[in-house]
Amino acid sequence: MRALNTERRRSRREYWHELVKQQEQSGQTVHAFCIEQGVTEASFYNWRKQLRGDAPVRFALVDRRVDGSAATEGLEVMLASGERVRVGRGADAATLRTVLAVLREGA
């Protein structure tokens, strides 16, 4: 019985993981996507939050000058939700960690 419950949880997790991935790639709003898929927004957001809690935060340089030189104004972080965070040059690491922690909680 315990193995069956574990398998069901895994299947649900995989199902929602795939739905979240499809929504992110679709370009649709969460509202429109959920209507199309026949799921509630509350369930979608709940699962998305749970699934994102499993993933480490990854960083990448997202802003470079046309001539190939590094941008000197700072950097921009694009979140999986599509939101962007601009970090000015000289921002201290402690503040950046705090901002990212708050964003992770709200995801």
Secondary structure as GFF3:
##gff-version 3
##sequence-region A 1 107
A	DSSP	alpha_helix	2	26	.	.	.	ID=ss1
A	DSSP	alpha_helix	30	37	.	.	.	ID=ss2
A	DSSP	alpha_helix	41	54	.	.	.	ID=ss3
A	DSSP	beta_strand	74	78	.	.	.	ID=ss4
A	DSSP	beta_strand	84	88	.	.	.	ID=ss5
A	DSSP	alpha_helix	93	106	.	.	.	ID=ss6
###
